[in-house]
Amino acid sequence: MFLTDAGAALATRVRARHRTVVALLIAVGVPAATAEFDAEGIEHHVSETPLAAFEAFLRERQG
């Protein structure tokens, strides 16, 4: 099976959303296994505004 260019772009965005939510949860003290599990639900419901805030928080934290 192969993805179209549009499908590949969508998959990349979905993976990035997942990684952002997991990273945020871990950054605030959630154990990694729980963060992975909970991110599966959160990533489908979080809108672009809080997701951008999560990303900004993580960037600032990295210094």
One Martini backbone bead per residue (centre of mass of N, CA, C, O) as a GRO file, in nm:
protein
   63
    1MET     BB    1   0.099   0.035   0.020
    2PHE     BB    2   0.018   0.373  -0.077
    3LEU     BB    3   0.058   0.708  -0.054
    4THR     BB    4  -0.032   0.991  -0.113
    5ASP     BB    5   0.066   1.304  -0.082
    6ALA     BB    6  -0.172   1.380   0.100
    7GLY     BB    7  -0.149   1.136   0.293
    8ALA     BB    8   0.141   1.192   0.385
    9ALA     BB    9   0.086   1.472   0.503
   10LEU     BB   10  -0.122   1.380   0.709
   11ALA     BB   11   0.060   1.179   0.862
   12THR     BB   12   0.264   1.390   0.954
   13ARG     BB   13   0.066   1.563   1.120
   14VAL     BB   14  -0.029   1.340   1.314
   15ARG     BB   15   0.246   1.272   1.433
   16ALA     BB   16   0.307   1.557   1.541
   17ARG     BB   17   0.069   1.578   1.734
   18HIS     BB   18   0.143   1.337   1.904
   19ARG     BB   19   0.426   1.430   1.994
   20THR     BB   20   0.332   1.688   2.133
   21VAL     BB   21   0.144   1.565   2.345
   22VAL     BB   22   0.346   1.378   2.475
   23ALA     BB   23   0.560   1.591   2.550
   24LEU     BB   24   0.378   1.755   2.735
   25LEU     BB   25   0.301   1.539   2.937
   26ILE     BB   26   0.591   1.479   3.024
   27ALA     BB   27   0.668   1.776   3.109
   28VAL     BB   28   0.426   1.756   3.347
   29GLY     BB   29   0.472   1.433   3.464
   30VAL     BB   30   0.391   1.214   3.278
   31PRO     BB   31   0.412   0.912   3.211
   32ALA     BB   32   0.498   0.774   2.917
   33ALA     BB   33   0.276   0.554   2.890
   34THR     BB   34   0.041   0.745   2.954
   35ALA     BB   35   0.096   0.955   2.737
   36GLU     BB   36   0.053   0.770   2.497
   37PHE     BB   37  -0.236   0.686   2.561
   38ASP     BB   38  -0.371   0.975   2.598
   39ALA     BB   39  -0.292   1.100   2.322
   40GLU     BB   40  -0.492   0.941   2.145
   41GLY     BB   41  -0.731   1.132   2.237
   42ILE     BB   42  -0.635   1.426   2.245
   43GLU     BB   43  -0.537   1.466   1.942
   44HIS     BB   44  -0.850   1.455   1.835
   45HIS     BB   45  -0.949   1.731   2.016
   46VAL     BB   46  -0.738   1.928   1.965
   47SER     BB   47  -0.674   2.233   1.876
   48GLU     BB   48  -0.466   2.462   1.729
   49THR     BB   49  -0.423   2.657   1.965
   50PRO     BB   50  -0.318   2.463   2.189
   51LEU     BB   51  -0.104   2.329   2.015
   52ALA     BB   52   0.067   2.586   1.983
   53ALA     BB   53   0.113   2.622   2.288
   54PHE     BB   54   0.261   2.360   2.332
   55GLU     BB   55   0.495   2.420   2.138
   56ALA     BB   56   0.592   2.678   2.280
   57PHE     BB   57   0.651   2.554   2.553
   58LEU     BB   58   0.861   2.347   2.449
   59ARG     BB   59   1.059   2.552   2.327
   60GLU     BB   60   1.115   2.714   2.589
   61ARG     BB   61   1.218   2.467   2.754
   62GLN     BB   62   1.473   2.417   2.562
   63GLY     BB   63   1.607   2.721   2.513
   0.00000   0.00000   0.00000
